[in-house]
């Protein structure tokens, strides 16, 4: 895949008919070829003439909702805080990847751990996440301490001379990320940047969870005997403000098959996409779980692939971080990074009694 430099590409908006405004405002302005660079990116093969539908709201807790070529909606984020967004259908958009590129390492790492951060801190909203993204990209330059000086900042982020987000929380996370990246290997995953008639926007890979379903009148519903949404109280006074399922109790000797769904916000299967199956066997104190991608992507025409898997298995519905229960995938105890695999198996031994499990993965295939 040929690598190109941002100096000849993805450069947005040198001339705008109207004054620059917040990235949440719509525009039909015709834009000249951009002369302003971001950073080096890699063009996605087959993604240089894509139809994007950009919406302000959707099924995700994110700044934008994005669907490509009329497909599944995914969470989207604003890249350039000082440019307008072009809502509705955008024809001929171009897609580029930040995967494996050192200049994007801080952003790639943040997007990799974003779900863990949200699981550990339910008060972390899309507003803090969006401001962190702007701060880590820093092209155009963005300083959270100077946000009051930015005339074109989104009113969903800053209004009436007040930030609508937790400033200290943003600073703490940025500091954490920059410190950890100085001591760690480059991130192998990335995000997709979308160049269009408005500002550049971005999407990440989709997160998935396994759930036991049952068919009622040809419609799949969650089998409550096996799967419980994180938002429900399976333990008194314990619930989580994110989607996903804990599964169980599972009795020794059981062999079961689960569906793997991507993007099923609020545990609503109608919002998600079926991407694969999970088969589990619990016998002789050993739990075996096999993730298998079985469905074809509408975008690639190929089977979805996995870049990460996380598996929790235990006698309680959730793992713990210190004294508290958590649904952060990074705390599941079994994790593996993959290079676009379609199948992977975990074996966990030394178990006894009834058990619960949570099966999470990060899946590619929602763009070309």
N, C-alpha and C positions, 0 to 999 in steps of 0.2 A: 504494500500500500504506500503510495507516494506521500511524503510529508511535505507540507508547504508552510511558508512563513506567513504570519498574520499581516505582514506588511503588504502583501498582495491580495489578502483575502479576509473576509469576515469584518472588514473595516466598515464601520457604519456611519452613514449619515453626515456627509460633509455639508450639505446644503439642505435646509429645511425651510419651507415656505412660511410656516408659522413659527413663533418663538418656541424654543424647547420647553417641554412640559414634563409632567410626571410620567413614569413608565406605565402607569395604569390607564392613561387616557388614550382614547382611540383617535386615529387619524387616517385620512386618505391622501396625505401629502405624498407627491412623487419625490423620490429621493435620488440624489446624484450618486455616482460611484464614490464610495467612501475612501478617504485618505487617512483615516485614523485607525491605528492598529490595536489589536488586543495582544495576543501572544501566539506562539506557534501552535498550530492545530493540524489534525489529520483529516482530510476529506473522507467521508464514509462512502464506500463504493455503492452505487445504486441509490444514493441519497442526495443527489444534486438537482432533483426536480420533483419535489414532494409537496403535496397539498397539506397544509396545517390549518387546523381550526383552533383559534386561541380564544379562550373565555376567561373572564375574571373570576368566576366561581365554578365549582364542580364538586365531585364527591370526595375530594382530598382536602386536607388541611394544608393548603399551599397558596402561594401568591397568585398563580394562574392555574388553569386547567387546559391541557393540551391534548389534542388527538391528531394523529398523522394519517393522511389518506383515509379519513373517515372511520378510523378504527377505535380501539379502546382508549378511554380517557386516562391520562396519567398526570401526576402532579408536575407543575412547571414553575420556573423561577425566573425572575427578572435579572438580567446580566448588567444592563446599563441603566443606572438609576436616573440619568439625566436625559433619556430619550423617550420618545413616544412609543407606545405599543400599537400594533395594528390588529385590532380584534376582528373576529370573524374568520372567514376563509382567506387564506393566503396561498396563492398558487406559485409554484416554482421555487419554494423555499429550499435552502441548501443546508445539509447536515454535516457537522464536523465533530470529531472525537478528541477528547483530552486524555484518552487512555495512555498510561505509561509515559506521559510527557512531564519532565521535571518542573517546568514553569507553572504547571497546574497542580503540583503535588499537595499543597495546603488545601485547595478546594476539593480535590479528589478524595483526600483523607476525610475531610469534614462530611462530605456526602456519604462516605462509607460508614461513618459512625453516627450519622444523624438520627437514625431510628433508635439506637441505643440511648442517645442523649434524651430523646423524647420519652422513652420508656422509663428512664430513671427520674425524669423531671416533667410531670404532667403539665406544669405551668409554662413549659417552653412552647411558644406558639410560632406560627408561620412568620410573625413579624420579626422575632429575634433571628430566626433562621435566615430570612431574607437579608437582614442587615449584616449578618455574619458573611453571607455570600458576597455582598458588595465589598465588604472589608477585605476579604481574602483575595478576591480578584484584583481589586485596586486599580483597574483600568476600565473606565475613568477613575481617577483618584477619589478615594472616599475615606473620610475620617469621622468616626462616630461622634467624636467630641466637637466637630464643626457642623453637625447636621443642621443646626439652626441657621447657618449661613447659606444653605443650599436652597435656592428659590424654587427649584423644580421637583423637590422631593415629593413622593406620593403622600397624599393625605391619609392613606391607610397606615402609614408609618409615622408621620409627624404632622400634627395639626394643632392650630391655635398656640403655636410656640411651645408645644409640649411633645416629647417623644411618646408614642403609644406602645412602647416596648420597654423591657428591663435593660437599661443601659449597662449596668454593672455585670449582669449575666452575659451580655454580648461580649464585653471586654474579657471576662474570665475565660470564656470558651475560646476566643481568639488567642489569648495568651497560652492556654493549654495546647491548642493545636500547633502553634508556631514552635513552642518548646519541644513538643514530642516529635515533630517532623525533623528537627535538627539532629535527633539521635536515632532516627529510624530509616529503614530502607524505603526507596520510592514506592508509592502505591501503584499496584498493577491495574486497578480498575479506573474508570473514568466516567465522565458525563458526556452528553450529546448537546452541542451548541447548535442552535437553529438560526440561520441568517435569513431574514425576510424583509418585507417592505417597511417594517418598523424597527424597533430595537432588537438586538439579539436576545433570545430567550434560551432556556436550557431545561433538559430533562435528564433523569438518571435511570438506571435499570429498575425494574419492578421488584418489590418484595412479595414473598408468597408465604402461605401457611397451609398446612394439611388440615382437612376437616372431613369428618364422616358425614356423608349425605344419604338421604333416602329419597326415593322417587314417589311422588304423590300426584296422580293424574298427569304424568309426563313432566312434572315440574320438580326440580331438585330442591329439597329443603334440608336444613341441618338436622342430623340425628342427635337429639338432645341427650340420648342415653350415653353417647360417647364423646361429644364435643361441646365445649362451653366457651362462649365468647369472653374475651378478656374483660369486657365491661360488666359482666354479670358477677354476682357475689357467690362463688362456689365455696369460698372461705369467708366467714363473717367479717364485714368491714374491709374486705380486700377486693378491689376492682381497679381497672386500669383504663385510662382514656386513650386507648389505641385499639386498632382492630387486630384480630388473630384469635386462635383457639388453643386451649389446653384440652387434651384428649384423655379420657379415662373416667373411672378406674378400669384398668385392663387386668383381667385375671390370667394367671399362668395357664398356658395351654391354648390361648387364643391366637388365631391367625386372621388378620383383618386387612381390608384395603380401604384407603382414604383417597379423596380427591385433593389435588394441590391447586389452590386458587391464587392468582395474582391480583393485586389491586382491589380487593373486596372491602372497600372502606366501610366502617361501621358494621363489619361482619355481614354485609348484605351481598349475597352471592350474585344478585342481578347486576351489581356494579363491577363485579370481578370477571376475570377470564380464567377458564379452566386450562391449565398448562400441562398437567401430568398426574401421576398416581404415586401413592406411597403405600407400600406393602409392609406390614409389621408381623413379626412372629415373636411370641414371648414363651419360652420353654426352658426348663432346667436352669432357671436363674439368669438366662441370657436373653437380651432384647435385641432383635435384628430389625433394622429399618432400611428399606431400599427406596431411594428417590428415583423416579424415572419420568423424564419428560416424554409425553406421548402425543402432544398436540402440535399441529403445524401453525407457525406464525402467519398471520394475514399479510405481514410486511415482507418477510423473507421467503415465504413458501417452504421454509425448512423447520425442523423441530426446534422448539425453544431450547435454550442451553442454560446451564447454571454456572455462575461465577463464585458463589459462596453457598455453603450449607451450615446450619447450626441445629443441633439436636439436644433437647433436655429430656432426661429420663429420671424419675424419682418417685418416692412414695407420697409426695405432696404435689398438688396441681401446678405449683410454680417453683422455680429455683429461688434462692435468696442471695442478696448482696448485703453482707453484714447481717443485721437483725431483720431486714425488711425483704418481703417478697418482691420480685421484679419479673418483667417480661422482656427485658433487654436481651436480644439475641447473643450479645457478647458474653452473657453470664450463663449460657446454657450448658457449658461444660464440655461439649463436643463440637468442634468447628473445623472447617476445612475450606481453603480457597481452591478454586478450580479454574482450568483454562477451557471454558466453554464445553463442559461435559454434559451428556444427556442422562447419565445414570451414576449413582453413587450409593454405597452401602456402609452403614455404621453397625458395629456390634458392641453392645455394652453388657458386661458380665457382672456377677456378684450381686444380683438383685434378688429380692424376696418379697412375698406378699403382693397385694394389688399395687399397680403403678400407674403413673400418668406420664404423658410425653407431650412435648411441643416440637414440631418440625417446621423449621423456617429455611427459606432459601432466597437467594437473589438471582433473578432470571433475566437473561437477555433475549431479545427478539421482538421488542415493541417499537423498533424502528429499523430501517433498512440496513 
